[in-house]
Amino acid sequence: MPTDIPREGLAILLLDGGFERAHYALVLAAGALAVDRKVLIFAAGHGVHALARDWQGLRDAGADSATQASGVAGFEVLRDAVQALDGTLMACESGLRLTGLGADDLLPGVTVAGVPAFLDAARGRQVISL
């Protein structure tokens, strides 16, 4: 693998409130952080459940047990890794209103922001939407 390729940051836009997409957003984030890429996850719509202390509001959240049983890192392990590796987590203020969640329902360290703040923070980063 060439070493002269710049390691730009990654911005993950999590729109979906389903477990599978939220889990994969964390897989991508942890992987990027492990290779020294800065990561921003912006959870919008029902995706904000992924950044809530109680993430069981994600559609099909029960699939986490089967995920772990097959030897894949579980949701909480990945989320903890993203935070430990200094990933930036943002929750859309509109998504919070849509789901009835408040800032106090989120993990410590999650910033509540609007789309303009996300777009500014994502400037120059590769953007992936899930």
Secondary structure, 3 states (H helix, E strand, C coil): CCCCCCCCCEEEEECCCEHHHHHHHHHHHHHHHHCCCCEEEEECHHHHHHHECCHHHCECCCHHHHHHHCCCCCHHHHHHHHHHCCCEEEEEHHHHHHHCCCHHHECCCCEEECHHHHHHHHCCCEEEEC
